[in-house]
């Protein structure tokens, strides 16, 4: 039996794991890219904390004139997503009409192609889709 690379990548356990950084001193969650100190107490010891992958759009913008790497995807929505655990992450929101997006919409994280590199490399990242639950 042969399967395509796309089918193979969809088999097995989920490949997306979203993390935040949790302060070891006060427990405050920070975005994953903040690895040096806690925003709340200034503590300098942070540990990875896995997020559940669901949240809500708290703010958004519609991109009509994207950077060159994202041409052909416009218009698209980029939202601030407040994860159920409380941390906020910026990310594209897929599968939503830019004219119909609303603050308060429930979303869940997914792994999607972000862009094609200049040498044909494919870059993947997390994006969010409207949650049907």
C-alpha positions in Angstrom: 0.0 0.0 0.0 1.3 3.5 -0.8 0.1 6.8 0.5 0.8 10.3 -0.5 3.0 12.5 1.7 -0.1 14.5 2.6 -2.1 11.4 3.7 1.0 10.2 5.7 1.3 13.5 7.5 -2.4 13.3 8.5 -2.1 9.8 9.9 -1.0 9.2 13.5 -1.0 11.5 16.5 -1.5 15.3 16.1 1.6 17.2 15.0 0.6 20.5 16.5 1.5 21.4 20.1 1.0 25.0 21.2 3.0 26.2 24.2 3.0 29.2 26.5 5.6 30.0 29.1 4.6 29.7 32.7 6.3 31.7 35.4 7.7 29.3 38.1 7.3 32.1 40.7 3.7 33.4 40.2 2.2 31.0 37.6 1.4 33.8 35.0 1.3 32.6 31.4 3.2 34.5 28.7 3.3 34.0 24.9 5.7 31.2 23.8 8.3 33.6 22.4 8.8 35.3 25.8 11.5 33.2 27.4 13.5 35.6 29.5 11.2 36.9 32.2 7.6 37.1 33.5 5.6 40.1 32.5 3.7 40.1 35.8 6.3 39.6 38.5 9.6 39.9 36.7 10.6 36.4 37.6 13.3 34.9 35.4 12.5 31.2 35.6 9.9 30.1 33.0 8.7 26.7 32.0 6.9 25.4 28.9 3.2 24.9 29.4 1.1 23.1 26.8 -2.1 24.9 25.7 -5.3 23.1 24.8 -5.6 24.7 21.4 -8.9 26.5 21.8 -9.7 30.2 22.3 -11.7 33.2 21.3 -11.1 36.1 19.0 -10.7 39.3 21.1 -9.5 41.6 18.3 -8.7 41.3 14.6 -7.7 43.0 11.5 -8.2 42.2 7.8 -5.1 42.2 5.6 -5.7 43.4 2.1 -2.1 44.3 1.1 0.1 41.5 2.5 3.9 41.1 2.4 5.2 39.5 -0.8 5.5 36.0 0.8 1.7 36.0 1.4 0.5 37.4 -1.9 -2.5 35.4 -3.2 -3.9 34.8 0.2 -5.5 38.2 0.6 -7.8 39.2 2.0 -7.2 37.3 5.2 -7.9 37.7 8.9 -5.2 38.0 11.6 -6.6 37.9 15.1 -5.6 38.2 18.7 -6.7 34.9 20.2 -7.2 34.6 23.9 -6.6 31.0 24.7 -8.8 29.3 27.2 -5.8 29.2 29.5 -5.7 33.0 29.4 -2.7 33.8 27.3 -3.1 35.9 24.1 -1.5 34.8 20.8 -1.6 36.6 17.4 -2.4 34.3 14.5 -4.1 34.1 11.1 -7.7 32.9 11.2 -8.7 30.7 8.3 -12.1 29.8 6.8 -13.8 32.9 7.9 -15.3 35.6 5.6 -13.4 38.9 6.4 -16.7 40.7 6.3 -18.3 38.4 8.7 -15.7 37.8 11.4 -16.7 38.8 14.9 -15.1 39.4 18.3 -16.1 36.5 20.5 -15.9 33.8 17.8 -14.6 30.5 19.2 -11.6 29.1 17.3 -9.2 26.2 17.5 -5.6 25.8 16.5 -4.5 23.8 13.4 -1.3 23.3 11.5 -1.3 24.8 8.1 1.1 26.0 5.3 2.2 29.5 6.1 4.2 30.3 3.0 6.5 29.0 0.3 10.1 30.0 0.7 12.2 31.5 -2.1 13.9 28.1 -2.7 10.7 26.1 -2.7 10.7 25.3 1.0 7.3 25.0 2.5 6.9 26.7 5.9 4.2 25.5 8.3 2.8 27.3 11.4 -0.2 27.3 13.6 -3.3 29.1 12.4 -6.8 29.1 13.8 -10.1 28.0 12.3 -13.6 28.7 13.5 -14.6 26.1 16.1 -17.9 24.3 15.2 -18.4 22.9 18.7 
